[in-house]
Amino acid sequence: MSYDTPLGPVPEEYADLAALARTLSLSDTHLDSPPDDLWPAIQHRVAAGEQAHMNRPLAPVDTAANRFAPRRMYVALSAAAAIVAAIVGLVAFASGDNGLPGTRVEQLALTNKGLESAGAGSYATATLVRIDNGSYALDIDTSDLPSVPESFLELWIIDKTISGMYSLGPLHGNGRYLLPEHVDPVSFPIVDVSIEPTDGKPAHSGKSILRGQLAA
């Protein structure tokens, strides 16, 4: 069933709304006029908003390239800095003076005679240098050092009775190795190179491959 209205028939379920609509007069549906300044105010706000939007700097396009460009530059600069630092460090080590001038005292040969067969083809010279600050150093020049997987080579100075010794650190090849400031090479004249396991134990392994003795 449907009901007729001025706008045409409506379904039964809307009959109550249709009846209510017939009771309303034109005055009941009249809208009050807006204040005279409302529209100019709206226009002003809209214009101000558009101008602000036009003056706002454009945000960069968020592409994958833009997001990762700063990171790539940072990584590249970091890698370059690391390479430069490594080169500077190697040059300083290989130069053999560590920035400290010194006077050559004595040179000796380090040989494998009577020692571990792993160093049978190895040879080195050690030059004792007295540095201007009063301390001593050994300038080491090596040849044909053996490869020692899972181990490393270590440089030592040892006393005449082979009961006391000092490590000068891992032997990285040619360069200058400083003696402890309080050590007199006359009391520790034996220069020794050993193969050391990476077991964290600071004691000499007993596996020497090169050795020589200062005459001083």
Summary of the structure (lengths in Angstrom):
residues: 216
radius of gyration: 45.3
end to end distance: 128.6
largest distance: 130.6
contacts: 499
relative contact order: 0.12
helix: 31%
strand: 29%
